[in-house]
Amino acid sequence: MGTASNPKTARKANGKVALITGAAKRVGAAIAECLHTHGYSVLIHYNHSSTEARALVDKFNQIRPNSAHCLQADLNHMDQIPALAIAAQNHWGRLDLLVNNASAFYPTPLTESTQAQWDNLINSNLRAPYFLCSELSHTLSVNKGCIINMIDIHAQRGLPGHPIYSIAKAGLEMMTKSLAKELAPNVRVNGVSPGAILWPEVELSDDAKQAIVDKTLIGKLGQDSDLAEAVYYLANANYVTGQILAVDGGKSLYSH
Ligand SMILES: NC(=O)c1ccc[n+]([C@@H]2O[C@H](COP(=O)([O-])OP(=O)(O)OC[C@H]3O[C@@H](n4cnc5c(N)ncnc54)[C@H](OP(=O)(O)O)[C@@H]3O)[C@@H](O)[C@H]2O)c1
């Protein structure tokens, strides 16, 4: 874990504070940008993407000084989770919103799966969000805050060739509903389930991409801003908890 803040030097935030995991680039960065545009101070968590995280922080701080900060942690390491939670709470002395966005994603055909893949996919997509919620539940409760988990429509039906990832996201879906009960009434817990929004960093063929788009009702790929706006909606939806909002162009209704 890097860049832990000292509680004695905690700054004051102007307004609400959000911690977004895996936010240096792609969807996480779009969520951070949307929240920042709406006045949040943002804590950009990253693991390897330090250059992108620092560039994002600089960009946000140029728009509004002292409105962004980055924190490094490998969420596969249990001991780095409390350290991340402490650094997040201490940086501005408050926390209102946790977005569990960080995720490992790659295929694991059943007979070729390894224990290392199991640990990596389950830990980043499920164990880390659970223990981060646990570590931050008190501070979120003080501020009547909320938690938003980035799930996947395949949590419901399993993505072929990706059983471990699908199991992890199914767990994250149940975690969302379970923690909504555990943390009520002070902390709301919701999820956003993306369909096809940004292509994964591993290459897909044009035919494979078109086959995915063909299974949406809206007939096109979504945008990271569609997910960010869903997160912002849930962050403000004061009477909504334990819900999972699919942002998938209707893909989860497709019949085959
Ligand atoms: N993109 C889509 O169309 C889509 C579809 C369905 C669901 N989703 C979900 O939406 C969320 C965002 O999607 P995305 O495509 O933007 O995600 P992504 O690029 O695959 O991953 C986001 C970040 O997760 C971080 N991460 C992975 N393992 C980590 C670990 N062990 N410790 C700390 N950080 C770790 C990485 O940070 P570093 O780069 O700093 O290492 C990475 O940049 C994810 O939860 C994903 O499952 C996305």
PDBQT file of the ligand as one rigid body, heavy atoms in Angstrom, charges set to zero:
ROOT
HETATM    1  N1  LIG A 301     -15.990  -2.979 -19.605  1.00  0.00    +0.000 N 
HETATM    2  C1  LIG A 301     -17.172  -3.592 -19.709  1.00  0.00    +0.000 C 
HETATM    3  O1  LIG A 301     -17.820  -3.590 -20.755  1.00  0.00    +0.000 OA
HETATM    4  C2  LIG A 301     -17.738  -4.317 -18.503  1.00  0.00    +0.000 A 
HETATM    5  C3  LIG A 301     -18.708  -5.300 -18.693  1.00  0.00    +0.000 A 
HETATM    6  C4  LIG A 301     -19.216  -5.963 -17.585  1.00  0.00    +0.000 A 
HETATM    7  C5  LIG A 301     -18.769  -5.640 -16.294  1.00  0.00    +0.000 A 
HETATM    8  N2  LIG A 301     -17.832  -4.671 -16.146  1.00  0.00    +0.000 N 
HETATM    9  C6  LIG A 301     -17.376  -4.352 -14.772  1.00  0.00    +0.000 C 
HETATM   10  O2  LIG A 301     -17.256  -2.938 -14.632  1.00  0.00    +0.000 OA
HETATM   11  C7  LIG A 301     -16.062  -2.629 -13.889  1.00  0.00    +0.000 C 
HETATM   12  C8  LIG A 301     -15.141  -1.742 -14.719  1.00  0.00    +0.000 C 
HETATM   13  O3  LIG A 301     -14.851  -2.383 -15.959  1.00  0.00    +0.000 OA
HETATM   14  P1  LIG A 301     -13.476  -2.119 -16.741  1.00  0.00    +0.000 P 
HETATM   15  O4  LIG A 301     -13.590  -2.858 -18.021  1.00  0.00    +0.000 OA
HETATM   16  O5  LIG A 301     -13.164  -0.668 -16.755  1.00  0.00    +0.000 OA
HETATM   17  O6  LIG A 301     -12.468  -2.873 -15.746  1.00  0.00    +0.000 OA
HETATM   18  P2  LIG A 301     -10.945  -3.286 -16.045  1.00  0.00    +0.000 P 
HETATM   19  O7  LIG A 301     -10.339  -2.292 -16.947  1.00  0.00    +0.000 OA
HETATM   20  O8  LIG A 301     -10.900  -4.720 -16.482  1.00  0.00    +0.000 OA
HETATM   21  O9  LIG A 301     -10.313  -3.223 -14.572  1.00  0.00    +0.000 OA
HETATM   22  C9  LIG A 301     -10.358  -2.035 -13.785  1.00  0.00    +0.000 C 
HETATM   23  C10 LIG A 301      -9.169  -1.941 -12.894  1.00  0.00    +0.000 C 
HETATM   24  O10 LIG A 301      -9.189  -2.977 -11.904  1.00  0.00    +0.000 OA
HETATM   25  C11 LIG A 301      -7.923  -2.920 -11.298  1.00  0.00    +0.000 C 
HETATM   26  N3  LIG A 301      -7.546  -4.196 -10.661  1.00  0.00    +0.000 N 
HETATM   27  C12 LIG A 301      -7.575  -5.446 -11.186  1.00  0.00    +0.000 A 
HETATM   28  N4  LIG A 301      -7.061  -6.316 -10.292  1.00  0.00    +0.000 NA
HETATM   29  C13 LIG A 301      -6.714  -5.601  -9.189  1.00  0.00    +0.000 A 
HETATM   30  C14 LIG A 301      -6.112  -5.907  -7.939  1.00  0.00    +0.000 A 
HETATM   31  N5  LIG A 301      -5.728  -7.156  -7.613  1.00  0.00    +0.000 N 
HETATM   32  N6  LIG A 301      -5.889  -4.913  -7.053  1.00  0.00    +0.000 NA
HETATM   33  C15 LIG A 301      -6.237  -3.654  -7.357  1.00  0.00    +0.000 A 
HETATM   34  N7  LIG A 301      -6.798  -3.283  -8.520  1.00  0.00    +0.000 NA
HETATM   35  C16 LIG A 301      -7.022  -4.248  -9.426  1.00  0.00    +0.000 A 
HETATM   36  C17 LIG A 301      -6.908  -2.542 -12.388  1.00  0.00    +0.000 C 
HETATM   37  O11 LIG A 301      -6.125  -1.470 -11.857  1.00  0.00    +0.000 OA
HETATM   38  P3  LIG A 301      -4.615  -1.119 -12.366  1.00  0.00    +0.000 P 
HETATM   39  O12 LIG A 301      -4.755  -0.880 -13.861  1.00  0.00    +0.000 OA
HETATM   40  O13 LIG A 301      -4.251   0.098 -11.613  1.00  0.00    +0.000 OA
HETATM   41  O14 LIG A 301      -3.750  -2.297 -12.050  1.00  0.00    +0.000 OA
HETATM   42  C18 LIG A 301      -7.809  -2.117 -13.560  1.00  0.00    +0.000 C 
HETATM   43  O15 LIG A 301      -7.395  -0.922 -14.192  1.00  0.00    +0.000 OA
HETATM   44  C19 LIG A 301     -15.452  -3.961 -13.498  1.00  0.00    +0.000 C 
HETATM   45  O16 LIG A 301     -15.897  -4.324 -12.215  1.00  0.00    +0.000 OA
HETATM   46  C20 LIG A 301     -15.996  -4.921 -14.530  1.00  0.00    +0.000 C 
HETATM   47  O17 LIG A 301     -16.063  -6.261 -14.081  1.00  0.00    +0.000 OA
HETATM   48  C21 LIG A 301     -17.307  -4.007 -17.215  1.00  0.00    +0.000 A 
ENDROOT
TORSDOF 0
